[in-house]
Amino acid sequence: MKLSRIIIAIAFIGYIIFSVTSCKSSEFITSKSGAQLWGENCVRCHNIPSPNIYSDKQWELAVSHMRLRGNLTKVETDKITEFLQAAN
Ligand code: HEC
């Protein structure tokens, strides 16, 4: 009887810790701006491309191409595209 209560308490505490930390990490990823994501991701493989080399339509295509190359998430891709289209 007592032992099962302890197990439930440990499971509950573990659940709380898990939900708090998992929430924090996803917030951290999405709180980055498009400019920040562009600066961090697009230099990994080549020189950072200046926003003004392409039109809005061309950026849409190029970033979705780089999404595959760089394994970016949908949110990151959208933010980077938005930033490049606003800055060109
Ligand atoms: C994993 C490596 C990698 C990452 C990360 C990466 N690129 Fe690229 N990029 C490439 C390669 C390789 C090419 C050469 C074309 C090809 O074969 O895909 C390229 C080509 C390009 C080109 C030339 C036009 C085109 O579409 O091929 C542009 C513009 C470009 N990258 C922009 C970006 C931007 C913006 C980002 C950030 C979102 C980015 N890249 C992130 C690897 C990468």
Backbone and ligand atoms as CSV (ligand in chain L), in Angstrom:
chain,resi,resn,atom,element,x,y,z
A,1,MET,N,N,0.837,-1.211,0.000
A,1,MET,CA,C,0.000,0.000,0.000
A,1,MET,C,C,0.875,1.266,0.000
A,2,LYS,N,N,1.806,1.320,0.951
A,2,LYS,CA,C,2.684,2.496,1.039
A,2,LYS,C,C,3.589,2.620,-0.190
A,3,LEU,N,N,4.125,1.472,-0.615
A,3,LEU,CA,C,5.053,1.470,-1.745
A,3,LEU,C,C,4.360,1.961,-3.018
A,4,SER,N,N,3.129,1.555,-3.222
A,4,SER,CA,C,2.438,1.981,-4.436
A,4,SER,C,C,2.197,3.495,-4.431
A,5,ARG,N,N,1.991,4.057,-3.245
A,5,ARG,CA,C,1.829,5.520,-3.159
A,5,ARG,C,C,3.120,6.239,-3.541
A,6,ILE,N,N,4.247,5.663,-3.085
A,6,ILE,CA,C,5.554,6.255,-3.409
A,6,ILE,C,C,5.785,6.191,-4.920
A,7,ILE,N,N,5.416,5.062,-5.512
A,7,ILE,CA,C,5.593,4.916,-6.970
A,7,ILE,C,C,4.742,5.940,-7.716
A,8,ILE,N,N,3.513,6.131,-7.257
A,8,ILE,CA,C,2.640,7.122,-7.898
A,8,ILE,C,C,3.221,8.525,-7.745
A,9,ALA,N,N,3.757,8.819,-6.547
A,9,ALA,CA,C,4.343,10.141,-6.307
A,9,ALA,C,C,5.540,10.379,-7.218
A,10,ILE,N,N,6.390,9.362,-7.360
A,10,ILE,CA,C,7.569,9.502,-8.227
A,10,ILE,C,C,7.148,9.689,-9.688
A,11,ALA,N,N,6.155,8.918,-10.099
A,11,ALA,CA,C,5.673,9.038,-11.478
A,11,ALA,C,C,5.108,10.437,-11.721
A,12,PHE,N,N,4.406,10.958,-10.739
A,12,PHE,CA,C,3.799,12.289,-10.862
A,12,PHE,C,C,4.872,13.376,-10.972
A,13,ILE,N,N,5.877,13.291,-10.090
A,13,ILE,CA,C,6.968,14.272,-10.120
A,13,ILE,C,C,7.720,14.182,-11.458
A,14,GLY,N,N,7.958,12.964,-11.909
A,14,GLY,CA,C,8.638,12.768,-13.194
A,14,GLY,C,C,7.848,13.393,-14.329
A,15,TYR,N,N,6.539,13.230,-14.278
A,15,TYR,CA,C,5.674,13.794,-15.318
A,15,TYR,C,C,5.764,15.317,-15.324
A,16,ILE,N,N,5.743,15.919,-14.122
A,16,ILE,CA,C,5.817,17.385,-14.013
A,16,ILE,C,C,7.142,17.884,-14.595
A,17,ILE,N,N,8.249,17.255,-14.186
A,17,ILE,CA,C,9.562,17.669,-14.673
A,17,ILE,C,C,9.624,17.529,-16.190
A,18,PHE,N,N,9.113,16.403,-16.708
A,18,PHE,CA,C,9.143,16.179,-18.147
A,18,PHE,C,C,8.341,17.245,-18.886
A,19,SER,N,N,7.130,17.541,-18.402
A,19,SER,CA,C,6.283,18.483,-19.135
A,19,SER,C,C,6.861,19.900,-19.082
A,20,VAL,N,N,7.476,20.270,-17.964
A,20,VAL,CA,C,8.068,21.610,-17.862
A,20,VAL,C,C,9.269,21.745,-18.788
A,21,THR,N,N,10.164,20.753,-18.777
A,21,THR,CA,C,11.366,20.866,-19.604
A,21,THR,C,C,11.038,20.746,-21.092
A,22,SER,N,N,10.080,19.887,-21.456
A,22,SER,CA,C,9.762,19.746,-22.878
A,22,SER,C,C,9.109,21.016,-23.405
A,23,CYS,N,N,8.341,21.680,-22.559
A,23,CYS,CA,C,7.705,22.934,-22.946
A,23,CYS,C,C,8.769,24.006,-23.152
A,24,LYS,N,N,9.736,24.056,-22.236
A,24,LYS,CA,C,10.807,25.042,-22.330
A,24,LYS,C,C,11.591,24.905,-23.632
A,25,SER,N,N,11.946,23.660,-24.000
A,25,SER,CA,C,12.792,23.495,-25.170
A,25,SER,C,C,12.052,23.890,-26.457
A,26,SER,N,N,10.749,23.588,-26.557
A,26,SER,CA,C,10.050,23.958,-27.788
A,26,SER,C,C,9.854,25.480,-27.856
A,27,GLU,N,N,9.681,26.111,-26.694
A,27,GLU,CA,C,9.549,27.558,-26.653
A,27,GLU,C,C,10.851,28.209,-27.120
A,28,PHE,N,N,11.959,27.602,-26.711
A,28,PHE,CA,C,13.277,28.113,-27.066
A,28,PHE,C,C,13.462,28.108,-28.582
A,29,ILE,N,N,13.061,27.035,-29.230
A,29,ILE,CA,C,13.232,26.919,-30.674
A,29,ILE,C,C,12.374,27.956,-31.411
A,30,THR,N,N,11.101,28.061,-31.036
A,30,THR,CA,C,10.205,28.951,-31.769
A,30,THR,C,C,10.398,30.413,-31.406
A,31,SER,N,N,11.116,30.702,-30.279
A,31,SER,CA,C,11.294,32.107,-29.914
A,31,SER,C,C,12.381,32.787,-30.747
A,32,LYS,N,N,13.127,32.025,-31.533
A,32,LYS,CA,C,14.153,32.622,-32.390
A,32,LYS,C,C,13.499,33.345,-33.560
A,33,SER,N,N,14.072,34.494,-33.926
A,33,SER,CA,C,13.519,35.249,-35.052
A,33,SER,C,C,14.022,34.672,-36.373
A,34,GLY,N,N,13.379,35.085,-37.462
A,34,GLY,CA,C,13.786,34.632,-38.786
A,34,GLY,C,C,15.218,35.030,-39.092
A,35,ALA,N,N,15.587,36.270,-38.672
A,35,ALA,CA,C,16.941,36.759,-38.927
A,35,ALA,C,C,17.971,35.904,-38.188
A,36,GLN,N,N,17.633,35.547,-36.949
A,36,GLN,CA,C,18.525,34.715,-36.137
A,36,GLN,C,C,18.697,33.335,-36.769
A,37,LEU,N,N,17.587,32.738,-37.205
A,37,LEU,CA,C,17.631,31.403,-37.807
A,37,LEU,C,C,18.419,31.427,-39.115
A,38,TRP,N,N,18.241,32.511,-39.866
A,38,TRP,CA,C,18.982,32.690,-41.122
A,38,TRP,C,C,20.477,32.754,-40.817
A,39,GLY,N,N,20.870,33.558,-39.804
A,39,GLY,CA,C,22.272,33.726,-39.438
A,39,GLY,C,C,22.898,32.442,-38.915
A,40,GLU,N,N,22.108,31.623,-38.246
A,40,GLU,CA,C,22.656,30.410,-37.649
A,40,GLU,C,C,22.693,29.228,-38.615
A,41,ASN,N,N,21.658,29.131,-39.486
A,41,ASN,CA,C,21.520,27.929,-40.308
A,41,ASN,C,C,22.135,28.034,-41.699
A,42,CYS,N,N,22.017,29.197,-42.311
A,42,CYS,CA,C,22.366,29.279,-43.732
A,42,CYS,C,C,23.869,29.409,-43.960
A,43,VAL,N,N,24.662,29.534,-42.899
A,43,VAL,CA,C,26.125,29.579,-43.040
A,43,VAL,C,C,26.766,28.221,-42.790
A,44,ARG,N,N,25.947,27.240,-42.442
A,44,ARG,CA,C,26.521,25.938,-42.109
A,44,ARG,C,C,27.213,25.297,-43.305
A,45,CYS,N,N,26.690,25.552,-44.507
A,45,CYS,CA,C,27.241,24.870,-45.688
A,45,CYS,C,C,27.864,25.796,-46.723
A,46,HIS,N,N,27.459,27.056,-46.730
A,46,HIS,CA,C,28.015,27.996,-47.718
A,46,HIS,C,C,27.982,29.396,-47.127
A,47,ASN,N,N,28.518,30.390,-47.844
A,47,ASN,CA,C,28.446,31.774,-47.381
A,47,ASN,C,C,26.993,32.168,-47.212
A,48,ILE,N,N,26.744,33.039,-46.254
A,48,ILE,CA,C,25.364,33.433,-46.000
A,48,ILE,C,C,24.835,34.243,-47.192
A,49,PRO,N,N,23.681,33.838,-47.764
A,49,PRO,CA,C,23.169,34.548,-48.931
A,49,PRO,C,C,22.501,35.865,-48.528
A,50,SER,N,N,22.838,36.935,-49.205
A,50,SER,CA,C,22.231,38.237,-48.912
A,50,SER,C,C,20.761,38.222,-49.328
A,51,PRO,N,N,19.870,38.831,-48.533
A,51,PRO,CA,C,18.434,38.815,-48.868
A,51,PRO,C,C,18.119,39.409,-50.240
A,52,ASN,N,N,18.939,40.392,-50.691
A,52,ASN,CA,C,18.569,41.083,-51.930
A,52,ASN,C,C,18.997,40.392,-53.226
A,53,ILE,N,N,19.509,39.169,-53.146
A,53,ILE,CA,C,19.866,38.478,-54.398
A,53,ILE,C,C,18.644,37.873,-55.087
A,54,TYR,N,N,17.533,37.726,-54.346
A,54,TYR,CA,C,16.343,37.086,-54.926
A,54,TYR,C,C,15.069,37.875,-54.659
A,55,SER,N,N,14.055,37.636,-55.498
A,55,SER,CA,C,12.716,38.192,-55.280
A,55,SER,C,C,11.969,37.316,-54.263
A,56,ASP,N,N,10.786,37.792,-53.819
A,56,ASP,CA,C,9.979,37.034,-52.842
A,56,ASP,C,C,9.696,35.616,-53.330
A,57,LYS,N,N,9.287,35.512,-54.604
A,57,LYS,CA,C,8.931,34.196,-55.164
A,57,LYS,C,C,10.150,33.269,-55.217
A,58,GLN,N,N,11.279,33.834,-55.605
A,58,GLN,CA,C,12.502,33.032,-55.694
A,58,GLN,C,C,12.965,32.549,-54.324
A,59,TRP,N,N,12.762,33.401,-53.290
A,59,TRP,CA,C,13.154,32.987,-51.931
A,59,TRP,C,C,12.306,31.826,-51.439
A,60,GLU,N,N,11.014,31.873,-51.795
A,60,GLU,CA,C,10.125,30.791,-51.388
A,60,GLU,C,C,10.664,29.450,-51.888
A,61,LEU,N,N,11.078,29.444,-53.152
A,61,LEU,CA,C,11.596,28.231,-53.766
A,61,LEU,C,C,12.956,27.842,-53.174
A,62,ALA,N,N,13.846,28.837,-53.060
A,62,ALA,CA,C,15.206,28.546,-52.591
A,62,ALA,C,C,15.193,28.037,-51.144
A,63,VAL,N,N,14.379,28.644,-50.273
A,63,VAL,CA,C,14.377,28.218,-48.865
A,63,VAL,C,C,13.708,26.852,-48.711
A,64,SER,N,N,12.694,26.575,-49.536
A,64,SER,CA,C,12.105,25.230,-49.429
A,64,SER,C,C,13.082,24.169,-49.949
A,65,HIS,N,N,13.913,24.561,-50.914
A,65,HIS,CA,C,15.006,23.692,-51.371
A,65,HIS,C,C,16.018,23.473,-50.235
A,66,MET,N,N,16.376,24.574,-49.535
A,66,MET,CA,C,17.359,24.485,-48.444
A,66,MET,C,C,16.779,23.822,-47.203
A,67,ARG,N,N,15.458,23.794,-47.122
A,67,ARG,CA,C,14.823,23.077,-46.010
A,67,ARG,C,C,15.188,21.596,-46.081
A,68,LEU,N,N,15.194,21.070,-47.300
A,68,LEU,CA,C,15.568,19.666,-47.504
A,68,LEU,C,C,17.057,19.452,-47.243
A,69,ARG,N,N,17.868,20.372,-47.765
A,69,ARG,CA,C,19.327,20.259,-47.580
A,69,ARG,C,C,19.708,20.332,-46.104
A,70,GLY,N,N,19.121,21.298,-45.381
A,70,GLY,CA,C,19.551,21.585,-44.018
A,70,GLY,C,C,18.700,20.958,-42.934
A,71,ASN,N,N,17.686,20.145,-43.329
A,71,ASN,CA,C,16.825,19.507,-42.329
A,71,ASN,C,C,16.142,20.523,-41.418
A,72,LEU,N,N,15.593,21.581,-41.969
A,72,LEU,CA,C,14.932,22.609,-41.172
A,72,LEU,C,C,13.484,22.211,-40.907
A,73,THR,N,N,12.925,22.707,-39.800
A,73,THR,CA,C,11.511,22.443,-39.525
A,73,THR,C,C,10.654,23.401,-40.349
A,74,LYS,N,N,9.349,23.126,-40.375
A,74,LYS,CA,C,8.429,23.995,-41.118
A,74,LYS,C,C,8.424,25.408,-40.539
A,75,VAL,N,N,8.425,25.497,-39.186
A,75,VAL,CA,C,8.406,26.803,-38.517
A,75,VAL,C,C,9.673,27.590,-38.862
A,76,GLU,N,N,10.833,26.933,-38.831
A,76,GLU,CA,C,12.090,27.602,-39.153
A,76,GLU,C,C,12.089,28.081,-40.605
A,77,THR,N,N,11.619,27.209,-41.508
A,77,THR,CA,C,11.564,27.544,-42.930
A,77,THR,C,C,10.682,28.772,-43.163
A,78,ASP,N,N,9.503,28.777,-42.538
A,78,ASP,CA,C,8.578,29.898,-42.704
A,78,ASP,C,C,9.170,31.197,-42.173
A,79,LYS,N,N,9.815,31.123,-41.008
A,79,LYS,CA,C,10.395,32.333,-40.407
A,79,LYS,C,C,11.531,32.886,-41.256
A,80,ILE,N,N,12.390,31.995,-41.761
A,80,ILE,CA,C,13.518,32.438,-42.588
A,80,ILE,C,C,12.996,33.062,-43.882
A,81,THR,N,N,11.998,32.404,-44.500
A,81,THR,CA,C,11.420,32.932,-45.741
A,81,THR,C,C,10.819,34.315,-45.500
A,82,GLU,N,N,10.074,34.441,-44.415
A,82,GLU,CA,C,9.446,35.716,-44.060
A,82,GLU,C,C,10.496,36.819,-43.896
A,83,PHE,N,N,11.580,36.479,-43.179
A,83,PHE,CA,C,12.642,37.455,-42.959
A,83,PHE,C,C,13.278,37.885,-44.284
A,84,LEU,N,N,13.607,36.901,-45.146
A,84,LEU,CA,C,14.284,37.223,-46.410
A,84,LEU,C,C,13.384,38.062,-47.319
A,85,GLN,N,N,12.075,37.750,-47.304
A,85,GLN,CA,C,11.138,38.502,-48.143
A,85,GLN,C,C,10.929,39.920,-47.627
A,86,ALA,N,N,11.080,40.095,-46.309
A,86,ALA,CA,C,10.924,41.437,-45.743
A,86,ALA,C,C,12.182,42.277,-45.941
A,87,ALA,N,N,13.348,41.610,-46.064
A,87,ALA,CA,C,14.623,42.327,-46.102
A,87,ALA,C,C,15.161,42.524,-47.521
A,88,ASN,N,N,14.519,41.956,-48.528
A,88,ASN,CA,C,15.092,42.072,-49.885
A,88,ASN,C,C,14.707,43.371,-50.591
L,1,HEC,C1,C,23.064,21.265,-45.271
L,1,HEC,C2,C,23.756,22.272,-46.028
L,1,HEC,C3,C,23.011,23.540,-46.418
L,1,HEC,C4,C,22.319,24.402,-45.588
L,1,HEC,C5,C,22.086,24.308,-44.090
L,1,HEC,C6,C,21.850,25.483,-46.433
L,1,HEC,N1,N,22.250,25.268,-47.727
L,1,HEC,FE1,FE,21.930,26.516,-49.297
L,1,HEC,N2,N,22.884,25.213,-50.539
L,1,HEC,C7,C,23.453,24.012,-50.156
L,1,HEC,C8,C,23.978,23.339,-51.346
L,1,HEC,C9,C,24.692,21.987,-51.351
L,1,HEC,C10,C,23.698,24.183,-52.431
L,1,HEC,C11,C,24.036,23.929,-53.934
L,1,HEC,C12,C,22.772,23.567,-54.696
L,1,HEC,C13,C,22.292,22.190,-54.391
L,1,HEC,O1,O,22.862,21.218,-54.886
L,1,HEC,O2,O,21.341,22.048,-53.599
L,1,HEC,C14,C,23.019,25.345,-51.908
L,1,HEC,C15,C,22.581,26.406,-52.681
L,1,HEC,C16,C,21.922,27.526,-52.194
L,1,HEC,C17,C,21.443,28.622,-53.021
L,1,HEC,C18,C,21.579,28.720,-54.529
L,1,HEC,C19,C,20.225,28.499,-55.225
L,1,HEC,C20,C,19.590,27.164,-54.977
L,1,HEC,O3,O,18.396,27.128,-54.542
L,1,HEC,O4,O,20.224,26.122,-55.193
L,1,HEC,C21,C,20.843,29.513,-52.185
L,1,HEC,C22,C,20.177,30.820,-52.535
L,1,HEC,C23,C,20.924,28.974,-50.841
L,1,HEC,N3,N,21.602,27.768,-50.868
L,1,HEC,C24,C,20.395,29.590,-49.724
L,1,HEC,C25,C,20.339,29.006,-48.459
L,1,HEC,C26,C,19.606,29.550,-47.341
L,1,HEC,C27,C,18.797,30.838,-47.350
L,1,HEC,C28,C,19.808,28.701,-46.285
L,1,HEC,C29,C,19.216,28.804,-44.886
L,1,HEC,C30,C,17.804,28.587,-44.793
L,1,HEC,C31,C,20.653,27.615,-46.744
L,1,HEC,N4,N,20.950,27.835,-48.068
L,1,HEC,C32,C,21.087,26.552,-45.970
L,1,HEC,C33,C,23.547,23.534,-48.876
L,1,HEC,C34,C,22.963,24.097,-47.761
